[in-house]
Amino acid sequence: MTGDAAATPWRHLPNFISALRIALVAPLLVTILFGRNELALVIAAVAGMSDGVDGWLARRFHWQSRLGSMLDPVADKLMLVGCMVVLGWLDEAPHWLVILVVARDAVIALGVLAWHRVLRNFEAHPSWLSKATTLAQILFVLWVLAGRAFGWQAGMTIPVWIVAALTAASGLDYVVRWGRMARRELKGRSVAP
């Protein structure tokens, strides 16, 4: 972070936006569960757009922080996993897709915990595939909620398979990339004096 970027109180704005997205999770899930479809769509759209805005602000103005690197993925996972579970409960999303989304995020969370426990110096950098997966999942949730809000029969086959393919591919990508990094790190430690 440059001196100018560190001096401004605006540097906390991306973290505030991520925290706001976390605060929107419970109202979003409640509105979906109780069939307040228009309101759920608005909340989901605001949360989805905020995901892009906080990242753009952090990169554009060099306002990245360690807290932000943790808040942003936590906000994404709480919102998307929560929405997928609720939509699966309401039979608006295939149960196997919900299981795939939850399993991928569980693998990522367990990987982060294992990395911290064994290697300690972990810093996550999401790949383009992970970002594409998050975007696809957000668009899927918005697609389903728009169908519920406006009462039209949205075609589900293609969106479901796009989300499934990206979710599976990005989960595998995390396992492979982090596995390689862990092996390099452990190998470096074993040869260090």
C-alpha positions in Angstrom: 0.0 0.0 0.0 1.5 3.4 -1.0 1.8 6.3 1.5 -1.2 8.2 -0.2 -3.4 5.0 -0.2 -2.6 4.3 3.5 -3.3 7.9 4.5 -6.9 8.1 3.3 -9.8 6.9 5.4 -11.4 5.7 2.1 -9.0 2.8 2.1 -11.4 0.9 4.4 -14.3 1.2 1.9 -13.7 -2.2 0.3 -13.7 -3.9 3.7 -16.9 -2.0 4.6 -18.6 -3.2 1.4 -17.6 -6.8 2.1 -18.9 -6.5 5.7 -22.2 -5.1 4.3 -22.4 -8.1 2.0 -22.0 -10.4 5.0 -24.8 -8.5 6.8 -27.1 -9.0 3.8 -26.8 -12.8 3.9 -29.5 -13.3 6.6 -32.1 -10.9 5.1 -31.5 -12.5 1.7 -32.0 -16.0 2.9 -35.1 -15.1 4.9 -36.7 -13.3 1.9 -36.1 -16.3 -0.3 -37.5 -18.7 2.3 -40.7 -16.6 2.8 -41.3 -16.0 -0.9 -40.5 -12.3 -0.9 -39.1 -12.8 -4.4 -38.9 -9.2 -5.6 -37.1 -8.1 -2.5 -34.8 -11.2 -2.5 -33.9 -10.4 -6.1 -33.0 -6.8 -5.2 -30.9 -7.8 -2.2 -29.1 -10.5 -4.3 -28.4 -8.0 -7.1 -27.0 -5.5 -4.6 -24.9 -8.1 -3.0 -23.7 -9.5 -6.3 -22.7 -6.0 -7.6 -21.0 -5.2 -4.4 -18.7 -8.2 -4.9 -17.3 -6.6 -8.1 -17.2 -3.1 -6.6 -15.1 -3.9 -3.5 -12.5 -5.8 -5.6 -12.3 -3.0 -8.2 -11.9 -0.3 -5.5 -9.2 -2.3 -3.7 -7.2 -2.9 -6.9 -7.8 0.5 -8.5 -6.8 2.6 -5.5 -4.3 0.1 -3.9 -6.6 -0.4 -0.9 -5.9 -4.1 -0.6 -5.5 -5.4 3.0 -5.1 -8.7 4.8 -8.6 -8.2 6.4 -10.1 -7.6 2.9 -8.5 -10.7 1.5 -10.3 -12.7 4.2 -13.6 -10.8 4.3 -14.3 -10.9 0.5 -14.2 -14.7 0.1 -16.1 -15.2 3.4 -18.8 -12.9 2.2 -19.0 -14.7 -1.2 -19.1 -18.2 0.4 -21.7 -17.3 3.0 -24.0 -15.6 0.4 -23.6 -18.2 -2.4 -23.6 -21.4 -0.3 -26.5 -20.0 1.8 -28.5 -19.2 -1.3 -27.8 -22.5 -3.0 -28.8 -24.5 0.1 -32.1 -22.5 0.5 -32.8 -22.8 -3.3 -32.1 -26.6 -3.0 -34.4 -26.8 0.0 -37.2 -25.1 -2.1 -36.5 -27.4 -5.0 -35.4 -24.4 -7.1 -31.9 -25.9 -7.6 -30.9 -29.5 -8.2 -29.8 -31.1 -4.9 -26.7 -32.6 -6.6 -25.6 -29.1 -7.7 -26.1 -27.8 -4.1 -24.0 -30.7 -2.8 -21.3 -29.9 -5.4 -21.2 -26.2 -4.5 -21.1 -27.0 -0.7 -18.4 -29.7 -1.2 -16.1 -27.4 -3.2 -16.3 -24.7 -0.6 -15.8 -27.2 2.2 -12.7 -28.5 0.5 -11.4 -24.9 0.1 -12.1 -24.1 3.7 -10.4 -27.3 4.9 -7.4 -26.6 2.7 -7.0 -23.1 4.1 -7.2 -24.5 7.7 -4.7 -27.3 6.9 -2.3 -24.8 5.2 -2.5 -22.5 8.2 -1.9 -25.3 10.7 1.0 -26.9 8.8 2.6 -24.1 6.8 1.3 -21.0 8.6 2.2 -18.4 5.9 -0.8 -18.8 3.7 -2.1 -16.0 1.5 -5.0 -16.8 -1.0 -4.9 -15.5 -4.5 -8.1 -16.6 -6.4 -7.5 -17.8 -9.9 -9.5 -16.5 -13.0 -11.3 -19.9 -12.8 -12.4 -19.2 -9.2 -13.6 -15.7 -10.1 -15.5 -17.1 -13.1 -17.1 -19.7 -10.8 -18.2 -17.0 -8.3 -19.6 -14.9 -11.1 -21.5 -18.0 -12.6 -22.9 -18.8 -9.2 -24.1 -15.2 -8.6 -25.7 -15.1 -12.0 -27.4 -18.5 -11.4 -28.9 -17.3 -8.1 -30.1 -14.1 -9.8 -31.5 -16.2 -12.7 -33.5 -18.4 -10.3 -34.7 -15.4 -8.2 -35.7 -13.4 -11.3 -37.8 -16.4 -12.5 -39.5 -16.6 -9.1 -40.0 -12.8 -9.0 -41.5 -12.4 -12.4 -43.2 -15.8 -12.7 -41.6 -16.9 -15.9 -40.2 -20.4 -16.5 -36.5 -19.8 -16.8 -34.6 -22.5 -18.7 -32.4 -24.2 -16.1 -30.4 -26.9 -18.0 -27.7 -24.7 -19.4 -27.1 -22.5 -16.3 -27.0 -25.6 -14.1 -24.4 -27.3 -16.2 -22.3 -24.1 -16.6 -22.3 -23.7 -12.8 -21.6 -27.4 -12.2 -18.7 -27.5 -14.7 -17.0 -24.3 -13.3 -17.5 -25.4 -9.7 -16.0 -28.8 -10.3 -13.1 -27.4 -12.3 -12.3 -24.7 -9.9 -12.4 -27.1 -6.9 -10.0 -29.4 -8.7 -7.8 -26.4 -9.6 -7.6 -25.4 -6.0 -6.6 -28.9 -4.9 -3.9 -29.2 -7.6 -2.4 -25.6 -7.2 -2.4 -25.7 -3.4 -1.0 -29.2 -3.4 1.9 -28.1 -5.6 2.5 -25.0 -3.4 2.4 -27.1 -0.2 4.9 -29.7 -1.7 7.3 -26.8 -2.7 7.0 -25.2 0.7 7.6 -28.4 2.6 10.5 -29.4 0.3 12.1 -25.9 0.8 11.8 -26.3 4.6 13.4 -29.8 4.5 16.5 -28.6 2.6 16.8 -25.4 4.7 19.7 -25.4 7.3 
